[in-house]
């Protein structure tokens, strides 16, 4: 599973962009900080995709939100639909 941590901006456009790429995702809203400045943030989880596709999504979100950086985390997890 991959998680993208980003500032909470342009949420509708971010979700539309992920859907356009064909990703299933979960979005969590929260509070965080970047360089000591508090901000509203998003954690976006993507499962059953390659690292290459996760990096593509992270770059897209970075561009859409005009951010200096977004954080991409790779989390080892085993998923199963029941």
N, C-alpha and C positions, 0 to 999 in steps of 0.2 A: 504494500500500500504506500502511496505517496501523499504527503500533506504539503500544501502550499500555505505559507503564512504571509499575509499581505495587509495593507491598510484597507479599511472598509470604505471603499469608494466605488462608484459606478457599478453597484451590485447587479442591477438588471443587465447591463452590458457584459459583465463578467460571466454571469450565468448563461446568457445567450451565446457567448463565445464558446463556452465549454460544451453546451448542447450542440452547437454547430460542428464541433470536432467529434461529436458522437460519444462524449464521455458521460458516464454516470458519476454523480458527485454528491457529496454532503457538505453543506456550509454551516459553520458555527460562527456566531458573532461573539466578540469579546472585547476586552480592553488590553492594550499592550503598550509598548514604548519602542521608539527607534531613536537612537542617539540621545537618550535621556529625555525625549519629549513624549508625553503620553498621547495615545491616539486610539481611536476605535479600530478594531482589527477583525480580520476574517481568517478562519482556518478552513481550508478547502481540502477535503479528503477525496482521493481518486483511487479506485481499486481495479485490479485486473487489467492493468495497462503496463507497457514497457517504460523503462526509465527514459528512453528517448522521447516518448509521447508526453511523459510527465514534465520533462524539461521544456518541451514545446509549449505546453499549457502555462508553465511558469513564465516563460518569456512573453507570451501573449498577454498575460495579466499585468506583467511589469510594464509593457507598452501601453495597454489600455489605461492603466492608472498613472502613467507618467511617473514611475517610481525609480529611484536610484537602484534599489535592490528589492527582491522578494526572497523569502527563504523556502527552499525545497528540502523536505525531509523524506528519507526513505526508511520505512518502518517495516521490519519483517513481521508478517502476519499471514495466517492461513485463513482464507475466507471460504465459506460454504453456504450456498443458498439452501434453505430448508423449505 
